[in-house]
């Protein structure tokens, strides 16, 4: 049962990203979260290699398809995510990371930069809502409404913020 993990670990140690991707694609159901995390971390750190980029996209997509928000948000915070973000979860995490970056910019006094990042986060949230798998994440969709309300407030669109907060409240069963 450990053989696929060690095959991936050895391939990654040798920077043979093609073999690591093949091992993952041969038995995607057998790939554990630990295997996918290891492949993601190593591949995301080797961003200059196109085969590493392909491996990182594959591993992150597999994690996203499993709905592993905690692990994807950790990867996003530490290493960033692959450029190609498809699916609700990756778009959601991308928006969340942009909002965190905006908060840092705001704390540094760069209000214009923070506003721009919040606009990008808002665009990511809108894209997340349009993803075909959005209905598979009801608890995150509620959080998305709250985040969207905050983004609207931070960019100065208070009416839209109020509408988002009201929608989030109603979705949570409140008034």
Protein Blocks (a to p, Z undefined) as FASTA:
>chain_A
ZZmmmmmmmmmmnopaklmmmmmmmmmmlpcfklmmmmmmmmmmmmmbmklmmmmmmmmm
mmmmnopaklmmmmmmmnopafbdgdjklmmmmmmmmmmmmmmmmmnopamlmmmmmmmm
mmmmmmmmmpmklmmmmmlmmmmmmmmmmmmmmnopaklmmmmmmmmmmmnopZZ
